[in-house]
Amino acid sequence: MRKLCLKSARPTVAPSLWRLVNLGASLVCFGLMLLASGCATVPSAAAGPAQTAHFVIVNLSDCAWQITLSPAGGGPARVLHPAARESEELDLAGGSYGIEQRALIGSMGADSTRRFTIRLESGQTYRWRLVTLLSVPPDGMLRDPTNDEHERER
């Protein structure tokens, strides 16, 4: 009787070649996972509003004002025009600012321009109340300015 030797139809591949193929496939999968996770990350809080200072001007007086805020390092100035008994809010980059405040009383009053500098810290809220000595509340009753409408809303 004769022995038959059956050979496999598959060619045999050296074990070291399989290791290289597996390593290459693993590296490709790992790279794809890194790319996919980079696209799915949440933006950091540093890019949000915490990098600005919140500035609120509360005009408690009977006249309009012009407020000019100029960054100390240069750049465009911001000009605000709060009307009588109105409030304005804005967000500014933290840093030093030159401020010019002027009451718009018209031709009846003296020039009341004031200039000074301030430093605003990022992440902080600043409230600035504008009041004149001759201001009278709309209801005619004098009261503590901390109890104005703007303070009750916050």
N, CA, C and O of each residue as an XYZ file, in Angstrom:
616
protein
N       0.802     -1.154      0.000
C       0.000      0.000      0.000
C       0.861      1.238      0.000
O       1.924      1.320      0.615
N       0.370      2.123     -0.676
C       1.095      3.351     -0.858
C       0.521      4.464      0.016
O      -0.697      4.595      0.146
N       1.399      5.259      0.611
C       0.952      6.369      1.426
C       0.797      7.603      0.544
O       1.664      7.941     -0.261
N      -0.316      8.243      0.726
C      -0.562      9.484      0.013
C      -0.256     10.659      0.932
O      -0.652     10.686      2.097
N       0.401     11.550      0.418
C       0.722     12.753      1.179
C      -0.105     13.884      0.585
O       0.101     14.290     -0.558
N      -1.034     14.381      1.374
C      -1.881     15.473      0.912
C      -1.270     16.807      1.355
O      -0.944     17.006      2.525
N      -1.133     17.672      0.424
C      -0.600     18.987      0.738
C      -1.741     19.985      0.848
O      -2.761     19.879      0.167
N      -1.545     20.906      1.681
C      -2.547     21.951      1.883
C      -2.573     22.833      0.651
O      -1.545     23.046      0.008
N      -3.767     23.353      0.318
C      -3.922     24.227     -0.830
C      -3.459     25.641     -0.497
O      -3.193     26.441     -1.394
N      -3.363     25.949      0.806
C      -2.924     27.275      1.225
C      -1.415     27.314      1.293
O      -0.775     26.377      1.770
N      -0.857     28.401      0.813
C       0.587     28.514      0.976
C       0.886     28.929      2.421
O       0.109     29.665      3.029
N       1.926     28.493      2.928
C       2.303     28.850      4.288
C       3.095     30.153      4.270
O       3.920     30.387      3.388
N       2.824     30.993      5.265
C       3.483     32.287      5.376
C       4.341     32.257      6.618
O       3.940     31.723      7.653
N       5.472     32.807      6.517
C       6.396     32.817      7.648
C       5.779     33.587      8.808
O       5.140     34.615      8.585
N       5.953     33.117     10.042
C       5.379     33.789     11.211
C       5.842     35.237     11.356
O       5.064     36.062     11.837
N       7.040     35.580     10.975
C       7.517     36.950     11.123
C       6.764     37.902     10.195
O       6.560     39.067     10.538
N       6.355     37.423      9.036
C       5.575     38.251      8.124
C       4.199     38.544      8.714
O       3.709     39.667      8.599
N       3.566     37.550      9.347
C       2.269     37.768     10.002
C       2.384     38.788     11.115
O       1.483     39.605     11.307
N       3.477     38.749     11.845
C       3.675     39.730     12.917
C       3.749     41.146     12.348
O       3.178     42.077     12.916
N       4.445     41.303     11.236
C       4.545     42.623     10.611
C       3.189     43.119     10.121
O       2.865     44.297     10.272
N       2.403     42.229      9.539
C       1.073     42.606      9.047
C       0.185     43.012     10.222
O      -0.509     44.027     10.156
N       0.209     42.216     11.303
C      -0.597     42.545     12.492
C      -0.148     43.856     13.123
O      -0.987     44.652     13.545
N       1.139     44.094     13.196
C       1.646     45.342     13.760
C       1.221     46.532     12.907
O       0.814     47.560     13.447
N       1.307     46.411     11.606
C       0.899     47.499     10.706
C      -0.586     47.796     10.838
O      -0.980     48.961     10.900
N      -1.418     46.757     10.881
C      -2.858     46.949     11.030
C      -3.176     47.585     12.378
O      -4.064     48.433     12.466
N      -2.466     47.187     13.421
C      -2.691     47.764     14.749
C      -2.328     49.243     14.760
O      -3.053     50.050     15.342
N      -1.226     49.609     14.131
C      -0.819     51.015     14.080
C      -1.818     51.860     13.299
O      -2.113     52.990     13.689
N      -2.338     51.323     12.201
C      -3.333     52.049     11.416
C      -4.606     52.260     12.244
O      -5.165     53.356     12.243
N      -5.062     51.232     12.943
C      -6.267     51.360     13.786
C      -6.038     52.362     14.915
O      -6.915     53.171     15.219
N      -4.856     52.307     15.537
C      -4.552     53.233     16.608
C      -4.537     54.679     16.094
O      -5.056     55.578     16.755
N      -3.954     54.896     14.939
C      -3.931     56.231     14.344
C      -5.326     56.736     14.033
O      -5.621     57.908     14.265
N      -6.190     55.877     13.513
C      -7.570     56.275     13.221
C      -8.325     56.620     14.500
O      -9.128     57.554     14.516
N      -8.073     55.875     15.565
C      -8.729     56.175     16.838
C      -8.279     57.536     17.363
O      -9.093     58.293     17.892
N      -6.990     57.855     17.221
C      -6.504     59.157     17.674
C      -7.119     60.280     16.865
O      -7.503     61.304     17.429
N      -7.221     60.113     15.568
C      -7.832     61.136     14.727
C      -9.303     61.333     15.071
O      -9.785     62.463     15.143
N     -10.007     60.237     15.281
C     -11.433     60.323     15.594
C     -11.648     60.984     16.958
O     -12.580     61.770     17.126
N     -10.795     60.669     17.922
C     -10.984     61.282     19.241
C     -10.625     62.762     19.209
O     -11.201     63.540     19.971
N      -9.708     63.171     18.367
C      -9.363     64.589     18.248
C     -10.509     65.396     17.692
O     -10.669     66.557     18.067
N     -11.298     64.839     16.828
C     -12.431     65.552     16.247
C     -13.603     65.626     17.219
O     -14.473     66.485     17.071
N     -13.638     64.748     18.200
C     -14.787     64.681     19.089
C     -14.544     65.372     20.425
O     -15.383     65.273     21.321
N     -13.425     66.065     20.583
C     -13.159     66.691     21.872
C     -14.011     67.942     22.053
O     -14.392     68.596     21.082
N     -14.300     68.258     23.293
C     -15.082     69.439     23.643
C     -14.121     70.618     23.721
O     -13.034     70.475     24.282
N     -14.483     71.781     23.176
C     -13.598     72.934     23.268
C     -13.317     73.293     24.718
O     -14.192     73.160     25.573
N     -12.128     73.736     24.992
C     -11.753     74.057     26.360
C     -12.457     75.333     26.820
O     -12.898     76.146     26.007
N     -12.551     75.486     28.123
C     -13.216     76.653     28.687
C     -12.417     77.934     28.445
O     -12.957     79.034     28.564
N     -11.130     77.793     28.106
C     -10.303     78.975     27.881
C     -10.777     79.789     26.691
O     -10.508     80.988     26.616
N     -11.484     79.154     25.754
C     -11.949     79.872     24.580
C     -13.285     80.572     24.829
O     -13.752     81.320     23.971
N     -13.899     80.346     25.969
C     -15.221     80.898     26.248
C     -15.156     82.285     26.862
O     -14.107     82.929     26.867
N     -16.303     82.738     27.384
C     -16.399     84.077     27.924
C     -15.602     84.311     29.196
O     -15.503     85.455     29.639
N     -15.033     83.282     29.801
C     -14.245     83.475     31.005
C     -12.988     84.293     30.725
O     -12.353     84.755     31.673
N     -12.606     84.488     29.479
C     -11.439     85.273     29.121
C     -11.767     86.753     29.019
O     -10.892     87.550     28.679
N     -12.984     87.135     29.299
C     -13.378     88.540     29.216
C     -13.864     89.030     30.577
O     -14.241     88.249     31.450
N     -13.840     90.330     30.719
C     -14.411     90.974     31.902
C     -15.776     91.529     31.496
O     -15.908     92.161     30.448
N     -16.781     91.292     32.324
C     -18.139     91.776     32.045
C     -18.275     93.150     32.686
O     -18.057     93.303     33.888
N     -18.632     94.142     31.889
C     -18.671     95.539     32.329
C     -20.096     96.050     32.185
O     -20.660     96.017     31.091
N     -20.687     96.525     33.289
C     -22.066     97.008     33.304
C     -22.063     98.471     33.731
O     -21.497     98.824     34.766
N     -22.698     99.316     32.929
C     -22.869    100.720     33.283
C     -24.343    100.938     33.586
O     -25.198    100.712     32.730
N     -24.639    101.378     34.809
C     -26.005    101.636     35.242
C     -26.146    103.146     35.414
O     -25.556    103.731     36.322
N     -26.921    103.765     34.547
C     -27.119    105.213     34.600
C     -28.331    105.507     35.481
O     -29.469    105.274     35.072
N     -28.094    106.010     36.667
C     -29.166    106.349     37.605
C     -29.534    107.831     37.522
O     -30.402    108.305     38.255
N     -28.874    108.547     36.632
C     -29.090    109.994     36.538
C     -30.163    110.338     35.506
O     -30.674    109.481     34.785
N     -30.480    111.643     35.471
C     -31.497    112.135     34.542
C     -30.899    112.607     33.214
O     -31.616    113.162     32.382
N     -29.607    112.396     33.007
C     -28.984    112.839     31.753
C     -28.295    111.671     31.058
O     -28.013    110.637     31.665
N     -28.036    111.862     29.787
C     -27.302    110.860     29.014
C     -25.804    111.059     29.240
O     -25.364    112.135     29.645
N     -25.026    110.007     28.972
C     -23.582    110.050     29.159
C     -22.905    109.512     27.907
O     -23.506    108.789     27.112
N     -21.640    109.883     27.753
C     -20.778    109.257     26.741
C     -19.576    108.697     27.486
O     -18.852    109.426     28.164
N     -19.373    107.380     27.349
C     -18.275    106.694     28.003
C     -17.379    106.121     26.911
O     -17.848    105.368     26.058
N     -16.096    106.470     26.930
C     -15.139    105.966     25.963
C     -14.111    105.117     26.695
O     -13.453    105.597     27.618
N     -13.968    103.855     26.287
C     -13.000    102.937     26.887
C     -11.928    102.645     25.841
O     -12.223    102.093     24.781
N     -10.686    103.017     26.140
C      -9.569    102.817     25.216
C      -8.561    101.862     25.837
O      -8.060    102.131     26.929
N      -8.245    100.737     25.163
C      -7.237     99.816     25.714
C      -5.896    100.525     25.881
O      -5.477    101.273     24.997
N      -5.219    100.295     27.007
C      -3.954    100.971     27.291
C      -2.880    100.592     26.273
O      -2.021    101.418     25.962
N      -2.905     99.388     25.756
C      -1.910     98.940     24.787
C      -2.225     99.343     23.364
O      -1.527     98.927     22.440
N      -3.245    100.133     23.165
C      -3.669    100.534     21.826
C      -4.797     99.651     21.328
O      -5.134     98.649     21.959
N      -5.361    100.007     20.237
C      -6.484     99.268     19.680
C      -7.706    100.158     19.603
O      -7.683    101.301     20.060
N      -8.769     99.636     19.026
C      -9.976    100.455     18.855
C     -10.658    100.749     20.190
O     -10.764     99.881     21.056
N     -11.114    101.979     20.335
C     -11.842    102.396     21.538
C     -13.303    101.981     21.416
O     -13.852    101.923     20.316
N     -13.920    101.696     22.547
C     -15.353    101.394     22.595
C     -16.058    102.606     23.164
O     -15.675    103.115     24.218
N     -17.090    103.074     22.470
C     -17.838    104.249     22.920
C     -19.262    103.809     23.247
O     -19.946    103.198     22.426
N     -19.688    104.133     24.453
C     -21.043    103.805     24.908
C     -21.812    105.094     25.152
O     -21.236    106.112     25.538
N     -23.126    105.038     24.920
C     -23.999    106.194     25.114
C     -25.208    105.786     25.958
O     -26.317    105.675     25.435
N     -25.002    105.561     27.274
C     -26.159    105.197     28.100
C     -27.107    106.393     28.262
O     -26.701    107.463     28.715
N     -28.353    106.195     27.891
C     -29.378    107.234     28.029
C     -29.780    107.353     29.496
O     -29.390    106.527     30.321
N     -30.551    108.370     29.811
C     -31.018    108.581     31.182
C     -31.771    107.345     31.679
O     -32.658    106.820     31.006
N     -31.392    106.900     32.871
C     -32.032    105.754     33.542
C     -31.942    104.449     32.747
O     -32.806    103.583     32.885
N     -30.917    104.303     31.924
C     -30.702    103.088     31.129
C     -29.412    102.403     31.573
O     -28.564    103.014     32.223
N     -29.277    101.132     31.215
C     -28.065    100.369     31.497
C     -27.496     99.832     30.196
O     -28.235     99.560     29.250
N     -26.186     99.681     30.154
C     -25.508     99.054     29.017
C     -24.505     98.060     29.555
O     -23.887     98.285     30.596
N     -24.345     96.945     28.833
C     -23.408     95.902     29.233
C     -22.530     95.542     28.045
O     -22.970     95.590     26.896
N     -21.281     95.181     28.334
C     -20.398     94.699     27.287
C     -19.311     93.839     27.910
O     -19.036     93.927     29.107
N     -18.704     93.012     27.084
C     -17.595     92.168     27.503
C     -16.322     92.736     26.897
O     -16.268     93.047     25.707
N     -15.303     92.866     27.729
C     -14.024     93.422     27.309
C     -12.912     92.451     27.670
O     -13.027     91.699     28.638
N     -11.842     92.467     26.897
C     -10.667     91.674     27.244
C     -10.069     92.240     28.529
O     -10.077     93.452     28.741
N      -9.558     91.369     29.374
C      -8.942     91.836     30.599
C      -7.727     92.710     30.292
O      -7.046     92.501     29.288
N      -7.459     93.685     31.155
C      -6.319     94.569     30.962
C      -6.619     95.980     31.429
O      -7.661     96.238     32.032
N      -5.705     96.885     31.148
C      -5.858     98.287     31.547
C      -6.557     99.083     30.457
O      -6.344     98.857     29.265
N      -7.393    100.016     30.887
C      -8.157    100.862     29.963
C      -8.110    102.304     30.441
O      -8.137    102.584     31.640
N      -8.040    103.206     29.480
C      -8.237    104.610     29.759
C      -9.711    104.917     29.558
O     -10.295    104.509     28.555
N     -10.313    105.622     30.488
C     -11.749    105.912     30.405
C     -11.954    107.424     30.397
O     -11.329    108.166     31.154
N     -12.847    107.846     29.519
C     -13.306    109.228     29.521
C     -14.812    109.187     29.707
O     -15.533    108.580     28.915
N     -15.276    109.838     30.756
C     -16.724    109.869     31.028
C     -17.169    111.317     30.914
O     -16.538    112.226     31.453
N     -18.277    111.511     30.196
C     -18.769    112.876     29.985
C     -20.284    112.878     30.068
O     -20.960    112.127     29.365
N     -20.805    113.727     30.932
C     -22.257    113.903     31.040
C     -22.709    114.779     29.883
O     -22.116    115.827     29.627
N     -23.750    114.359     29.186
C     -24.273    115.112     28.045
C     -25.440    115.969     28.535
O     -26.605    115.650     28.300
N     -25.107    117.052     29.214
C     -26.112    117.915     29.832
C     -26.634    118.935     28.832
O     -27.719    119.487     29.016
N     -25.884    119.185     27.793
C     -26.280    120.188     26.812
C     -25.648    121.521     27.129
O     -24.672    121.594     27.876
N     -26.202    122.574     26.565
C     -25.613    123.909     26.741
C     -25.938    124.507     28.106
O     -25.404    125.560     28.455
N     -26.805    123.856     28.888
C     -27.221    124.425     30.169
C     -26.196    124.188     31.275
O     -26.183    124.928     32.259
N     -25.346    123.186     31.144
C     -24.435    122.857     32.232
C     -22.985    123.065     31.856
O     -22.655    123.289     30.691
N     -22.125    122.989     32.852
C     -20.689    123.106     32.642
C     -20.152    121.773     32.116
O     -20.799    120.732     32.232
N     -18.956    121.836     31.537
C     -18.323    120.615     31.043
C     -18.015    119.702     32.234
O     -17.398    120.130     33.210
N     -18.440    118.473     32.146
C     -18.230    117.533     33.252
C     -17.495    116.297     32.742
O     -17.949    115.172     32.949
N     -16.365    116.506     32.077
C     -15.567    115.394     31.560
C     -14.555    114.968     32.613
O     -13.929    115.801     33.268
N     -14.407    113.663     32.763
C     -13.470    113.088     33.726
C     -12.681    111.990     33.030
O     -13.260    111.189     32.297
N     -11.369    111.937     33.246
C     -10.510    110.911     32.635
C      -9.743    110.178     33.730
O      -9.243    110.793     34.672
N      -9.657    108.855     33.594
C      -8.920    108.039     34.554
C      -8.623    106.681     33.920
O      -9.105    106.392     32.825
N      -7.844    105.858     34.590
C      -7.526    104.513     34.093
C      -8.040    103.477     35.094
O      -8.134    103.728     36.295
N      -8.367    102.309     34.551
C      -8.800    101.189     35.387
C      -8.143     99.917     34.868
O      -7.653     99.879     33.739
N      -8.135     98.891     35.685
C      -7.646     97.570     35.278
C      -8.787     96.580     35.480
O      -9.331     96.460     36.577
N      -9.144     95.869     34.404
C     -10.210     94.862     34.449
C      -9.581     93.479     34.412
O      -8.715     93.211     33.579
N     -10.006     92.607     35.300
C      -9.514     91.234     35.343
C     -10.486     90.316     34.616
O     -11.699     90.437     34.789
N      -9.972     89.408     33.813
C     -10.807     88.445     33.092
C     -11.603     87.601     34.076
O     -11.104     87.240     35.142
N     -12.835     87.290     33.716
C     -13.697     86.459     34.546
C     -14.443     87.226     35.633
O     -15.223     86.626     36.373
N     -14.225     88.528     35.750
C     -14.881     89.337     36.773
C     -16.002     90.174     36.160
O     -15.995     90.450     34.960
N     -16.966     90.575     36.992
C     -18.042     91.478     36.579
C     -17.871     92.797     37.315
O     -17.669     92.825     38.529
N     -17.953     93.889     36.564
C     -17.807     95.229     37.125
C     -19.091     96.002     36.870
O     -19.596     96.024     35.748
N     -19.630     96.648     37.933
C     -20.815     97.495     37.815
C     -20.417     98.920     38.133
O     -19.790     99.188     39.158
N     -20.779     99.821     37.259
C     -20.413    101.217     37.420
C     -21.685    102.033     37.366
O     -22.366    102.073     36.342
N     -22.006    102.689     38.480
C     -23.219    103.500     38.565
C     -22.889    104.954     38.249
O     -21.944    105.520     38.799
N     -23.673    105.548     37.365
C     -23.527    106.957     37.020
C     -24.635    107.737     37.724
O     -25.820    107.503     37.484
N     -24.241    108.661     38.590
C     -25.203    109.451     39.356
C     -24.687    110.881     39.424
O     -23.483    111.103     39.550
N     -25.587    111.846     39.343
C     -25.223    113.240     39.571
C     -25.883    113.703     40.862
O     -26.836    113.087     41.341
N     -25.375    114.778     41.413
C     -25.940    115.296     42.673
C     -27.382    115.745     42.513
O     -28.144    115.730     43.479
N     -27.766    116.143     41.315
C     -29.125    116.644     41.095
C     -30.083    115.569     40.581
O     -31.215    115.881     40.209
N     -29.646    114.313     40.555
C     -30.513    113.234     40.076
C     -31.627    112.966     41.067
O     -31.397    112.895     42.274
N     -32.825    112.818     40.554
C     -33.985    112.482     41.375
C     -34.611    111.228     40.757
O     -34.863    111.195     39.552
N     -34.861    110.205     41.564
C     -35.498    109.002     41.026
C     -36.853    109.335     40.400
O     -37.486    110.308     40.811
N     -37.316    108.555     39.417
C     -38.582    108.846     38.747
C     -39.767    108.932     39.688
O     -40.701    109.691     39.430
N     -39.753    108.165     40.784
C     -40.878    108.206     41.713
C     -40.714    109.315     42.766
O     -41.592    109.496     43.610
N     -39.592    110.061     42.720
C     -39.378    111.162     43.631
C     -38.878    110.754     45.005
O     -38.620    111.621     45.840
N     -38.732    109.453     45.267
C     -38.290    108.990     46.576
C     -36.793    108.677     46.520
O     -36.328    107.969     45.627
N     -36.056    109.211     47.478
C     -34.635    108.926     47.557
C     -34.445    107.566     48.199
O     -35.120    107.220     49.169
N     -33.513    106.795     47.645
C     -33.254    105.460     48.186
C     -31.802    105.084     47.936
O     -31.076    105.793     47.238
N     -31.395    103.987     48.499
C     -30.037    103.473     48.337
C     -29.855    103.028     46.885
O     -30.677    102.253     46.396
N     -28.814    103.481     46.170
C     -28.655    103.120     44.757
C     -28.416    101.637     44.516
O     -28.535    101.186     43.377
N     -28.081    100.853     45.554
C     -27.874     99.421     45.332
C     -29.194     98.701     45.106
O     -29.190     97.543     44.688
N     -30.325     99.353     45.371
C     -31.621     98.711     45.190
C     -32.268     99.064     43.858
O     -33.487     98.965     43.718
N     -31.474     99.469     42.888
C     -32.059     99.817     41.593
C     -32.501     98.558     40.848
O     -32.181     97.441     41.254
N     -33.225     98.746     39.777
C     -33.793     97.631     39.006
C     -32.722     96.665     38.516
O     -32.935     95.453     38.541
N     -31.596     97.165     38.080
C     -30.559     96.297     37.540
C     -30.059     95.316     38.591
O     -29.830     94.148     38.276
N     -29.884     95.757     39.824
C     -29.402     94.889     40.879
C     -30.411     93.795     41.216
O     -30.017     92.675     41.539
N     -31.695     94.099     41.146
C     -32.724     93.096     41.458
C     -32.759     92.012     40.395
O     -33.094     90.868     40.705
N     -32.420     92.336     39.138
C     -32.460     91.338     38.071
C     -31.345     90.322     38.225
O     -31.539     89.164     37.856
N     -30.218     90.686     38.738
C     -29.063     89.796     38.835
C     -29.149     88.992     40.051
O     -28.266     88.176     40.316
